[in-house]
Amino acid sequence: MCLVLLLRRIVRIFCNEKEVKLILFNTPVYQVDKYTDQAKFDSLRIAILPDVDYMDFSDFLLPDSCYGDIGHLNYHGAEIFSEYLQHNF
């Protein structure tokens, strides 16, 4: 719960008061449906930070060879995902 309070404080103090737009995003996850409960995560995120923009790339398709483990891209996967972000945002 302390992390939730800290995150809310960051949003309030550093973002809202300084007029900085915070955008949270979720990076690609290996076999996202197998290892995550996206519905639960989304409901918690909305309850905790309803006014913060969120971009979900957890289901961004990459081959298995692009992952270092289930929650992290390796160097090659990070290059591909970074290039996608650069060209689309």
Buried (B, 14 or more C-beta within 10 A) or exposed (E): EEEEEEBEEEBEEEBEEEEEEBEEEBBBBBEBEEEBEBEEEEEEBEEBBEEBEEEBBBEBEBEEEBBEEEEEBEEBBBEBBEEBBEEEE
